[in-house]
C-alpha cells in the first residue's frame, strides 16, 4: 500500500527481520515509523531488528529515517496552519 500511496505510513512493529528488509527494499525506508506493540512485541526486539537490517553503511540514512526522521516528517505534516 505504501509503495502505491504517498499518504500511507507503516508502523514496523512486529515485523520479522526478513519482512522488514523487504519493506525497506520496496519503500526505500520512506514513511516507515518505528514503534512497538508492547506487551506483544518488546520495544528492544523491534529496535534490534531495525539495527540488524540497517547495519550496512549504505543504510545509515534509512536507519535514521526509521528511528526518527520519518516520524518528524509525519508529525510536522500534521501541524495546523
PyMOL commands that set and color helices and strands:
alter all, ss='L'
color gray80, all
select helices_A, chain A and resi 17-27+43-53+57-77
alter helices_A, ss='H'
color red, helices_A
select strands_A, chain A and resi 10-11+32-33
alter strands_A, ss='S'
color yellow, strands_A
deselect
rebuild
show_as cartoon
